[in-house]
């Protein structure tokens, strides 16, 4: 049971860090980003190729992948989403189209092959429990990134401006905030968070053009469970789903590992649509 719980916590750390970018983008820009999983896939391929070509340690690739993903997010916001911010239906079509575009471009480049990166790290023994180094590092980075994001959003002027725009863009314009630039910054930061997750996941998972689809549905579940626009909610929601999935996969059946947390997800939607850390009556989002 100790192994199951610890494995669930480590898995929850993966789900949480994958969800940060999604909840940040939705909390500010109010875009339901169906291309989230595809951006994660692009970041994982970047990390893999830079590590293979440059011969660098995978965890040094942060300094290359994260800025590139930030730039990609700014480009997507500026050239694809800025003109349709008040058209939710078009946002769905555009982000879905981006998902198809990115996946098919990578299919053309990779020919659909599968890739994996071996870090040669030995498991960590903790009594009778074994833990993988990449998953432990991912959990540590998940907690650290949540703390840094909360400090940035709550104790910096730019963070205050981003939160102001997320709560009321019209009032933000009245007081002189540059809303469009803040939207680009928020989407860039969300994409940078996806880049961080991509680098951390590259040594753990096999990489292929549709790998992001395995995470995007769970990421949506995490941010809705924890509360739309809530960083701490994404952290807690990911850990809850990870533990429940680990329990279900080991105590019931591996093929039923995800069905365990679906009832909890539906109960939260029914009794508390704003999520665990959301504010009642604020189901439309906004950073909290």
ROGU-488082 format. One line per 5 residues: number of its first residue (from 1); their letters; for each residue x, y, z of C-alpha. Coordinates in nm, 2 decimals, decimal comma, always signed. Layout:
# ROGU-488082
NUM = A = X:Y:Z; ...;
//
This chain:
# ROGU-488082
1 = XXXXX = +0,00:+0,00:+0,00; +0,29:+0,24:+0,07; +0,42:+0,18:-0,28; +0,08:+0,24:-0,43; +0,03:+0,57:-0,24;
6 = XXXXX = +0,38:+0,70:-0,32; +0,34:+0,60:-0,68; +0,01:+0,79:-0,68; +0,16:+1,10:-0,54; +0,44:+1,09:-0,80;
11 = XXXXX = +0,19:+1,04:-1,07; -0,02:+1,33:-0,93; +0,29:+1,55:-0,95; +0,30:+1,48:-1,33; -0,07:+1,56:-1,37;
16 = XXXXX = -0,04:+1,88:-1,17; +0,26:+2,03:-1,36; +0,10:+1,94:-1,69; -0,21:+2,14:-1,58; -0,05:+2,46:-1,47;
21 = XXXXX = -0,02:+2,60:-1,82; -0,38:+2,52:-1,89; -0,52:+2,68:-1,58; -0,30:+2,99:-1,62; -0,41:+3,04:-1,98;
26 = XXXXX = -0,78:+2,99:-1,90; -0,76:+3,20:-1,59; -0,64:+3,50:-1,77; -0,72:+3,48:-2,15; -1,03:+3,27:-2,09;
31 = XXXXX = -0,94:+3,04:-2,38; -1,02:+2,67:-2,36; -0,69:+2,56:-2,52; -0,75:+2,23:-2,70; -0,39:+2,26:-2,84;
36 = XXXXX = -0,26:+2,22:-2,48; -0,16:+1,85:-2,53; +0,00:+1,93:-2,87; +0,21:+2,21:-2,72; +0,33:+1,96:-2,46;
41 = XXXXX = +0,42:+1,72:-2,74; +0,61:+1,99:-2,92; +0,80:+2,07:-2,60; +0,89:+1,70:-2,54; +1,02:+1,67:-2,90;
46 = XXXXX = +1,23:+1,99:-2,85; +1,38:+1,85:-2,53; +1,45:+1,51:-2,69; +1,62:+1,65:-3,00; +1,82:+1,92:-2,82;
51 = XXXXX = +1,94:+1,66:-2,57; +2,04:+1,42:-2,85; +2,20:+1,67:-3,08; +2,37:+1,88:-2,82; +2,46:+1,59:-2,59;
56 = XXXXX = +2,34:+1,80:-2,29; +2,18:+1,67:-1,97; +1,81:+1,67:-2,02; +1,76:+1,90:-1,72; +1,99:+2,16:-1,87;
61 = XXXXX = +1,75:+2,18:-2,17; +1,52:+2,39:-1,96; +1,72:+2,70:-2,06; +1,65:+2,63:-2,43; +1,30:+2,48:-2,44;
66 = XXXXX = +1,12:+2,71:-2,19; +1,21:+3,04:-2,37; +1,12:+2,88:-2,71; +0,78:+2,76:-2,57; +0,72:+3,11:-2,42;
71 = XXXXX = +0,79:+3,26:-2,77; +0,56:+3,01:-2,93; +0,28:+3,10:-2,69; +0,32:+3,47:-2,76; +0,30:+3,40:-3,13;
76 = XXXXX = -0,01:+3,19:-3,10; -0,19:+3,45:-2,89; -0,08:+3,74:-3,11; -0,15:+3,59:-3,45; -0,42:+3,33:-3,38;
81 = XXXXX = -0,63:+3,42:-3,08; -0,61:+3,80:-3,02; -0,88:+3,87:-3,28; -1,13:+3,61:-3,15; -1,11:+3,67:-2,77;
86 = XXXXX = -1,48:+3,75:-2,75; -1,59:+3,46:-2,97; -1,57:+3,14:-2,76; -1,70:+2,92:-3,05; -1,42:+3,04:-3,28;
91 = XXXXX = -1,16:+2,98:-3,00; -1,26:+2,61:-2,99; -1,22:+2,58:-3,37; -0,89:+2,77:-3,38; -0,72:+2,57:-3,09;
96 = XXXXX = -0,86:+2,25:-3,23; -0,71:+2,34:-3,56; -0,38:+2,42:-3,40; -0,38:+2,08:-3,24; -0,43:+1,91:-3,57;
101 = XXXXX = -0,16:+2,13:-3,74; +0,10:+2,06:-3,47; +0,04:+1,69:-3,46; +0,04:+1,65:-3,83; +0,36:+1,85:-3,87;
106 = XXXXX = +0,53:+1,63:-3,62; +0,39:+1,32:-3,79; +0,54:+1,44:-4,12; +0,88:+1,51:-3,95; +0,90:+1,19:-3,74;
111 = XXXXX = +0,71:+0,95:-3,97; +0,51:+0,84:-3,67; +0,81:+0,68:-3,50; +0,84:+0,65:-3,12; +1,13:+0,79:-2,93;
116 = XXXXX = +1,26:+0,75:-2,57; +1,53:+0,90:-2,36; +1,72:+0,70:-2,10; +1,87:+0,90:-1,81; +2,05:+0,60:-1,66;
121 = XXXXX = +1,93:+0,71:-1,31; +1,89:+0,43:-1,06; +1,57:+0,41:-0,85; +1,57:+0,55:-0,50; +1,51:+0,29:-0,23;
126 = XXXXX = +1,31:+0,42:+0,07; +1,26:+0,12:+0,29; +1,05:-0,13:+0,09; +0,94:+0,15:-0,15; +1,12:+0,23:-0,47;
131 = XXXXX = +1,09:+0,57:-0,64; +1,22:+0,68:-0,98; +1,45:+0,98:-0,99; +1,27:+1,15:-1,28; +0,93:+1,13:-1,11;
136 = XXXXX = +1,08:+1,25:-0,78; +1,24:+1,55:-0,95; +0,91:+1,62:-1,13; +0,72:+1,62:-0,80; +0,97:+1,86:-0,65;
141 = XXXXX = +0,95:+2,09:-0,95; +0,57:+2,07:-0,94; +0,56:+2,20:-0,58; +0,84:+2,46:-0,65; +0,67:+2,59:-0,96;
146 = XXXXX = +0,33:+2,63:-0,78; +0,50:+2,84:-0,51; +0,68:+3,05:-0,76; +0,37:+3,11:-0,97; +0,17:+3,21:-0,66;
151 = XXXXX = +0,45:+3,45:-0,54; +0,47:+3,60:-0,89; +0,09:+3,65:-0,92; +0,04:+3,78:-0,57; +0,35:+3,98:-0,49;
156 = XXXXX = +0,47:+4,14:-0,81; +0,33:+4,44:-1,01; +0,31:+4,23:-1,33; +0,13:+3,96:-1,14; -0,12:+4,20:-1,00;
161 = XXXXX = -0,18:+4,34:-1,35; -0,24:+3,98:-1,48; -0,48:+3,91:-1,20; -0,66:+4,24:-1,26; -0,71:+4,15:-1,63;
166 = XXXXX = -0,82:+3,80:-1,54; -1,09:+3,94:-1,31; -1,22:+4,23:-1,53; -1,06:+4,33:-1,86; -1,28:+4,63:-1,90;
171 = XXXXX = -1,19:+4,78:-1,56; -0,82:+4,70:-1,64; -0,84:+4,90:-1,96; -1,00:+5,19:-1,77; -0,71:+5,21:-1,52;
176 = XXXXX = -0,46:+5,20:-1,81; -0,34:+4,84:-1,82; -0,22:+4,72:-2,16; -0,46:+4,43:-2,18; -0,35:+4,28:-2,51;
181 = XXXXX = +0,02:+4,27:-2,40; -0,08:+4,11:-2,07; -0,28:+3,85:-2,26; +0,03:+3,77:-2,47; +0,24:+3,76:-2,16;
186 = XXXXX = -0,01:+3,52:-1,99; -0,03:+3,29:-2,28; +0,35:+3,29:-2,31; +0,39:+3,21:-1,94; +0,13:+2,93:-1,97;
191 = XXXXX = +0,32:+2,79:-2,27; +0,65:+2,82:-2,07; +0,49:+2,61:-1,79; +0,40:+2,36:-2,06; +0,77:+2,37:-2,16;
196 = XXXXX = +0,88:+2,30:-1,81; +0,64:+2,00:-1,79; +0,76:+1,88:-2,13; +1,13:+1,87:-2,02; +1,04:+1,68:-1,70;
201 = XXXXX = +0,82:+1,43:-1,88; +1,07:+1,35:-2,16; +1,28:+1,10:-1,95; +0,96:+0,94:-1,82; +0,74:+0,88:-2,12;
206 = XXXXX = +0,78:+0,75:-2,48; +0,75:+1,04:-2,72; +0,53:+1,03:-3,03; +0,31:+1,29:-3,21; -0,01:+1,20:-3,02;
211 = XXXXX = +0,15:+1,17:-2,68; -0,02:+1,50:-2,57; -0,37:+1,35:-2,61; -0,29:+1,11:-2,32; -0,26:+1,41:-2,09;
216 = XXXXX = -0,50:+1,68:-2,22; -0,82:+1,51:-2,09; -0,67:+1,46:-1,75; -0,54:+1,81:-1,74; -0,89:+1,95:-1,81;
221 = XXXXX = -1,02:+1,72:-1,53; -0,75:+1,85:-1,29; -0,82:+2,22:-1,35; -1,20:+2,18:-1,32; -1,16:+1,96:-1,01;
226 = XXXXX = -0,92:+2,21:-0,84; -1,09:+2,52:-0,96; -1,06:+2,71:-1,29; -0,77:+2,96:-1,27; -0,64:+2,82:-0,93;
231 = XXXXX = -0,27:+2,72:-0,92; -0,31:+2,56:-0,58; -0,62:+2,39:-0,71; -0,43:+2,24:-1,00; -0,17:+2,11:-0,76;
236 = XXXXX = -0,42:+1,95:-0,52; -0,64:+1,82:-0,80; -0,35:+1,65:-0,98; -0,24:+1,48:-0,65; -0,60:+1,36:-0,58;
241 = XXXXX = -0,64:+1,22:-0,93; -0,29:+1,06:-0,92; -0,35:+0,88:-0,59; -0,70:+0,76:-0,70; -0,57:+0,64:-1,03;
246 = XXXXX = -0,29:+0,45:-0,86; -0,53:+0,29:-0,61; -0,77:+0,19:-0,89; -0,50:+0,05:-1,11; -0,35:-0,17:-0,84;
251 = XXXXX = -0,66:-0,27:-0,63; -0,92:-0,31:-0,91; -0,77:-0,35:-1,25; -0,50:-0,17:-1,45; -0,74:-0,10:-1,74;
256 = XXXXX = -0,99:+0,06:-1,49; -0,74:+0,30:-1,33; -0,90:+0,62:-1,45; -1,26:+0,51:-1,39; -1,20:+0,55:-1,01;
261 = XXXXX = -1,18:+0,93:-1,02; -1,46:+0,99:-1,26; -1,73:+0,97:-0,99; -1,54:+1,22:-0,78; -1,51:+1,45:-1,08;
266 = XXXXX = -1,88:+1,43:-1,15; -1,97:+1,49:-0,78; -1,75:+1,80:-0,78; -1,92:+1,93:-1,10; -2,26:+1,87:-0,95;
271 = XXXXX = -2,22:+2,01:-0,60; -1,94:+2,26:-0,65; -1,90:+2,36:-1,02; -1,64:+2,62:-0,93; -1,40:+2,34:-0,81;
276 = XXXXX = -1,24:+2,27:-0,48; -1,05:+2,60:-0,46; -1,29:+2,80:-0,68; -1,51:+3,07:-0,55; -1,89:+3,00:-0,56;
281 = XXXXX = -2,05:+3,20:-0,84; -1,72:+3,24:-1,02; -1,74:+2,94:-1,25; -1,63:+3,15:-1,55; -1,27:+3,16:-1,43;
286 = XXX = -1,02:+3,42:-1,33; -0,70:+3,37:-1,13; -0,76:+3,30:-0,76;
//
